[in-house]
């Protein structure tokens, strides 16, 4: 987890996005504050914010992050197919 947390501030946006996604998929509770900060940072590239929102929706069952993903898809701000694929990985039932 520390290695992935360090990647959240890497200059490469793809590394930041992949690290956020991985942290959500492993359910690292210790990463939730950093993921929230990344998601809330409107200066981050949209790719990074989408992956941080996915991580929060997956690991913390964050309804607001999930709703934000749906909004990005529905308004055409982000690739619908990508958002749909991410949303399909979020279980409807609590862990």
Residue pairs with C-beta under 8 A, 6 or more apart in sequence:
1 23
1 26
1 28
1 30
1 31
4 19
4 22
4 23
4 28
4 31
5 19
5 23
5 30
5 31
5 34
7 15
7 16
7 18
7 19
8 16
8 19
8 20
8 23
8 34
8 35
8 38
9 16
10 16
10 19
13 45
13 47
13 48
14 47
16 38
16 44
16 48
16 51
17 45
17 47
17 48
17 50
17 51
18 51
20 35
20 38
20 48
20 51
20 52
20 54
20 55
21 51
21 54
21 55
23 31
23 34
23 35
23 55
23 59
24 35
24 51
24 54
24 55
24 56
24 57
24 58
24 59
25 55
25 58
25 59
25 89
27 58
27 59
27 95
28 59
29 59
29 60
31 55
31 59
32 56
32 59
32 60
35 52
35 55
35 56
35 59
36 52
36 56
38 44
38 48
38 49
38 52
39 49
39 52
39 53
39 56
39 65
39 68
41 49
42 49
44 52
46 72
46 77
46 78
50 69
50 72
50 78
50 82
50 83
50 86
52 65
53 62
53 65
53 66
53 68
53 69
54 65
54 69
54 86
54 89
54 90
56 62
56 65
57 63
57 65
57 66
57 69
57 87
57 90
58 89
58 90
61 94
61 95
66 87
66 90
69 83
69 86
69 87
70 83
70 87
71 77
72 78
72 83
73 80
73 83
73 84
73 87
